[in-house]
Amino acid sequence: MLFQFITDYLKHRLTAKTRHGTHSPFVYKLADEVIYDFTDKSEYKTIEAQRKKLFSDESTITVTDLGAGSHLNKNRTKKISEIAKNALKSPRLAKLIYRLAKDTQPKTAIELGTCLGITTSYLSKACPEAEIITIEGCPQTAEVAQQNFKDLDLQNIELHVGNFDLILPDIIGKQPSLDFVYIDGNHRKDATLNYFKWCLPKVTENSLLIFDDIYWSQGMKEAWEEIKSHQDVTVTIDLFWIGLVYFKKGQAKEHFKLKFKQ
């Protein structure tokens, strides 16, 4: 599986473009002003300081994994430092999620897969006036995330604990529309497609759906291709680590691959 992942990454690097290889004004602007904006921002510092604390936390928790699991460690009892090093999004990728959320300016942002709450914290900082709804399958992991939110004094996060399949439909049903949804959990084809289909009735031309680990497995690659081909999807951007899905009305259907080192 790891060999295939590396092969996919190398193929992506060879075929992906930069902002200058895109002929879509929308995608060029997004790449120039959001995706490739690597300037430092004050909001990053406190969250990255919290990440460093997690790196040195040797306490253990019992992990409940309701998804496809980890490529790295199948043990249920794990150190928080180990989870932080292996499961958290890299600073570069978490900061990109921040910029995408800030660019979208959602009233509500939904995240599937809280983990230790670092990416959730970036969403909170990006959209302080928005409601951030995040779902975590593991109760003990969620407790650590909740403490991180408290340490960072984040007041706009609503954390749900449990199975995505049971919780997400109810959350979606309560939203007038879906502005921003980040799906980072249960890396299985059928589950991913279900989440996508559940979102569709509530998406608008301003909605952004983000799918994590689109090259995680053959099933995830197939799910990504099916999402791209859906009639309501107009623009997708494949950054290898994540896939961006837009529903812009009047936009010709186009798929882009852009280089992005995490």
N, C-alpha and C positions, 0 to 999 in steps of 0.2 A: 504493500500500500504506500509506504514512504517513497519507494522508487518511482511509482506512478505519479505521486504528488510532485516530486522534483522534476520529472519529465514534463509534466503539465506546466510547471512554472517556467521552465526553459523555453518551451514552445510559446508561452504567453509573452515572454520577454522579446522573442524574435518577431512576433507578429503585431504586438501592441504599438500604438503611436503615442506621441506627446500632443500637447495642445495644438502644435503647428501642423499636425497631420489630420486635424478635424475640419470638415467643411460646413459644420453646423454652427451658426452663430450662438445658439443656446449652449451647446456643449463646449464651444471654445471659451465663452464667457465663464461658464461654470469651472472649467479646468483652470483658467487663468486666475480667477479671483477667489476660488474656493479650494479646489483639489490641490493646486500647487502653491498655495499660500503658506509658506513655511516660516513666516515671521513669528517671533515669540510673542506670546500674549500673557498678560498678568494673571489671568484666570488659570493658566496651566500650572503655575508654580505650586499652589497649595495642594492641588490634586496629585501632582507628581511627588510632592513631599509625603503625602499619605501613602502612595504606592511604595515608597522606600521603607516606610514603617512596616508595611505588610511583608516586604522581602526579608525582614529580620524577625518576624513573628514565628517562633518555633512551636507555638501551641498547636494542638491537633484537633480536628473535627471529623465527624463521621459524615461522609458524602453520600447523599442519595442522588443517584444519576438516573433520570427518567428518559434520557435521550440516547444518542449513539455512543456515548462514552468518550474516553480520551485515547489518543494514539500513544500516549506516553506512559500513563500509569493507571492500571486497572484496580489498584487497592482502594478500599472504601475509606480507610482511616488515613488522612493526609495532613501534613503540616500546612498551616496557612501560608508559610513562606513558599512552599512547593506549589501550591495552587496559584499564588501570585506570580511566580516565575513562569509557570507552564500554561495557565488558563486565561490570564488577563490579556486583553488586547495591548499590543505594543503602544508606547507613547505616541508614536507617529500616526498609528491608525486611530487611536482614541481621539487624538486632536483633530483628525479628519472628520470623525463623526460629530465632534463639537462644531466644526465649521459648516458642515452640511445642515445641522440643526439650526444654527444661527442664520444661515442663508434662507432656510425654509420658513423660519419664525412660526412654528406651529402653535396653536392654542393648546393642543394636547399632543404629547409624544408618547408612544407606546414602545416598550422594549421587552422582548422575550429573551430571558437569560441574563439575570442580574449579575450572577457570579459574586464577586466581592464588592461590586458597586462602583468601580472606578469609571467605567464608561457611562454609567447612570449619572455619576457626579458631573461628568463633562456635559451631558445633556442638560442637567439642572443649571449649570453655570451659563450655558449657551442661551437658554431660554428661561430666565428667572421669573417671567410672568406667566409661563405655561404650566400646565399640570403634567408632571412626568409620571406615567404609570409603568411600573416594571414588575415582571413576574419571574420568580425563581422557584425551581422545583425542589431544592434542598433546604430544609428548615435551618440547619446549622450554618450553612453558607449565607443564608438570608440574614441571620443574626449578626454575622460579621459585617455584612453590607450595611445593615441598619446602624451599626455603631460607627461605621465610616461616615455615613450621612450626618450623624450627630456631631462627630468630630469636626466635620467641614461646615457645620451649621447650615445645612441645606433643608429648606422648609417646604419645597414644592414637590416632593417625591412621595408617591403612594405605592408601597411595596406589597405585592400579593405573593403568597407562598402556596405552591401546589402544582398540579398537572396543567400544562398549557392547554391541553385539549378540553379541559373542563372549565378553565377560567377565562380563556381568551374570547370565546363566543359571547359571553355575557358582557365583557368589557366593550367589545365592538358594538354590541347591540345598544349600549347606552350612549354611544357617540353619534352626534349628528352627521359627522363626516370624519374621515381619517386624514390627518395632515402629514404625519411622520410616524412610520412604523419601522423599527429595527429588529429583525428576526435573527437572533443569535442563540439558538438552542435546538435540541432534538434534531440533529443533523441526519435525518432520514428523508428519503424522497417523498413518500406518501404524506408524512407529517408536514413537510415544507409546502407541498402543493395544497394541502388542506388550509394552512394558514393564509396562503395567497388567495385561495378561493373565498375564504371567509371575509377577507378584507375588501374584495372587489365591489360589493354593493355600496360601500361607503367611501370609495375613492373619488376624488375630483381631479380636475386638470392641474391642480396645485399640489397634489399628494406626492409624497416620496416614500417608496418602500425600499428598504435596504436588506439584502439577504447576505448573511455572513457565510464564509467558508464554502463558496460555490464550487470549489474544486476538491472538497473534503473527501469525496468518494465518487464512484461511478454513479450511484443513485443521486447524489447532489448535483452532479454535472447534468444528468438527465432532467432533474427538476428545473434547473436553471434554463435549459433549452426550451422546456415546455412553457415556462413563465415568459420567456422572450417572445414566443410565437403566439401568445394569447392576443386575441383581436383588440382588446382594450389597451394594450401596452403599445406606446408609440416610440419611446426612447429608452434604451438600456445602456448602461456604461459598466463594462467589465473591468474592474481594477485588480483582478485575480483574487485578492483577499476578501473583497466584498463586491456585490453587484447592486447597482442602482437602477431602480425602475420608475419611470415617469409615465404620465398619462395625458400629455399635452394635446389638447384638441387642435385640429388643423395642422398638426405636425406630421410630416412624412415619417413612416416607420423606419427607424434606423437603429443599428446596434454598433456600439463603439467599444474598442479595447484600448485602454490607456495604461501606460506604464506607471506603476506606483510601488516604490520600495517601502516596506513597512519597517 
